[in-house]
Amino acid sequence: MRFGYTKNAPAFALAFLSTVSSAVAADWYAKETQWAGHDPDIIRYEDGYALMTTDNHLLMQTSEDALNWKKGEPAMPQFEKWLYTYAPNMIDIWAPDIHFIGGEYRVYYCGSEMGIRSSGMGFMSSKEIDPTKPGYGWTDQGEVIHTVKNDAYNAIDAAVLKDLQGKVWMAFGSWGTGIHIIELDEKTGKVTKGAEQINIANRGGAGVEGASLIEHNGKYFLFTAWDNCCKTGANLDGNSYKTVVNRANSITGPYLDRSGNQALKGGGTILLQRYGRYYGPAGGEAFEDINRQRFVNHYYDKNDTGRAKIQVRDIVYTEDNWPELGQPFLGRYLSAEAEHGILSNVEISSSSKASNGEYVGYINEPDSRIRLPMIIPQAGDYLIRYRYANDWTDEGSHFVDVNGVTREVKLPITGAWGEFPEKSVVYIPAKLKRGSNFVEITKGKSYGELDRLDFLRIIRDTIPANGFDNGIRLRLDENDQMAIKDGGYAIYENVITDSITGPAVHVDVKNCAGGSLSIRTESKKGDEISKCDLPTSCGDSKWVSVKCSDLPELKGVQDFYVTASGLSGELLVGNIKFSKAAEAEGDSLERISAVKSVAGMHYDGTTRTVELSRDMRWTVFDLNGVEVRRGFSRKVDLKNLGQGSYLVRAGGSSVRVH
């Protein structure tokens, strides 16, 4: 079918199966883009992400998508001499922490010596984070704090955050008496005069370090790394590093774990620890993205002699505001690899026929469980594409719980264990919330292995623009509206095009000043399937509906990209709306003839002027009926207007010009 519509998700799923399989084969398979690094930190900026890690002279690395990274130049090619006062035998810079504070980008860093508390912490500043833009260049601002050998704490692993009262704080520390926090002066970036250190996490001398702070719904979260890191090769099994979280009402504590235990007395809720080939997943930092919070950590890859590599995960909050860590980002936002779930009494197995080469088997016991925390930016109806293997019985099934709603999912025989061809799929209708969602899988009547879940959008007549998965040069404003700049794009993954009501397209906009939006498929430079020429002016108080070009025939599941071109400012985008052709033909603007001449009016496309039969009053409108110019003359000059279509009215006649 070309465009279908249904109010019943299960019935739609059955109709959909006949059209989808060939269109989405490539989307089934992921392969980890491995990027080396230790103690990573990321900051989001307008055109993407900046990353720094340990032991590379503060090498600046950038990415548009947090998946494919480019190496730039070291921010500190020569170590600052003041560091040698406190760490004379230091080898390199550790654990950078990047923030935009005080109108500039700041990187807090430390120089230290392994195994002792001879350490110095300082920061560097730059007006720009993107190495390709004017204003980029790091200036060292010197010492912030230091420790010596006989101190009970260690001045390493900075974690800087501005609290809800506007004060800036820095947490730090490693082993010994654990994690401390101290107030910073936002203007200078140094310790506030008279500020006192406060101990906020202590394991009585056991391993706790790598602090990171973030705020969510009025609570402060302290992420730390526990136990031993940095073992490779034959010593790989010595990596007991894990990621732990505590929560507080105030940034200075007291911090408690999910069971109510105090962080100062060794309390902490474990979020990540060794699983499969992923040893020691910790040493991370929480950071703010456009429409979600994320956590970047390293792990030691058993398949690569324990080499440290980067993972970027969503932070997914429960109803009672406790964080869980979602999937490592492998290039798809609306996908979940089973092996990266929170696993109980199951096994991770390898197979070249599985997405990313791994899957979960032996979901055989009453307490076998896979929990998949997911961020879903758009609420609504979805189909969960559930990829499994069953070579045992026609009674194969799993219980699948989506946000507390459980159903038994039948898993017909696929013909082989550990293989996941295209037919090894069932579709599960589900309603998903905007933001945090949780899927749990347990054993049903019999066995079935699980490879991957994909969340497919059932789009009928509307895509809310603020439901994007990611993009660049865009943000959510204070009213939760998508704001996009010239050259920006927004990603909407996994759109079931067969469910779209019809080919006519309208987009709601505010604050427009010319330019265009395009809907493309599969990439930011993909096929343009609809174009929207924007008015040259409209206010920011109410939405203006812009008529776009009709969609071509579409089938199957496709990614939509909304791209912006020719914008002179920040455009607000509301709903992207689809309707049947008959509805589009009823639009009053579509009834206006697009001829070049009418009685008493003639349009010259070469000079972009409308010639009138005499001097008279005239008005120029854009195609949303917004007046853009008026005057009294015999000629209407359109050369200074942006490219697009306009309506010229004079003497009771109208002509539409392009």
Secondary structure, 3 states (H helix, E strand, C coil): CCCCCCCCHHHHHHHHHHHHHHHCHHHHCCCCCCCECCCCEEEEECCEEEEECCCCCCEEEEECCCCCCEEEEECCCCCCHHHHHCCCCCCCEEEEEEEEECCEEEEEEEECCCCCCCEEEEEEEECECCCCCCCECCEEEEEEEEECCCCCCCCCCCEEEECCCCCEEEEECCCCCCEEEEEECCCCCCECCCCCCEEEECCCCCCEEEEEEEEECCEEEEEEEECCCCCCHHHHHHCCCEEEEEEECCCCCCCECCCCCEHHHCCCEEEECCECCEEEEEEEEEEECCCCEEEEEEEEEHHHCCEEEEEEEEEEECCCCCEEEEEECCCCCCEEEHHHCEEECCEEEECCCCHHHEEEECCCCCCCEEEEEEEECCCEEEEEEEEEECCCCCCCEEEEEECCEEEEEECCCCCCCCCCCCCCEEEEEEEECCEEEEEEEEECCCCCEEEEEEEEEECCCEEEHHHCCEEEEEEECCCCCEEEEEEEEEEEEEEEHHHCCCCEEEEEEECCCCCEEEEEECCCCCCEEEEEECCCCCCCCCCEEEEECCCCCCCCEEEEEEEEECCCCCEEEEEEEEECHHHHHCCHHHHCCCCCEECCEEEECCCCEEEEEEEEEEEEEECCCCEEEEEEEEEEECCCCCCCCEEEEECCEEEEEC
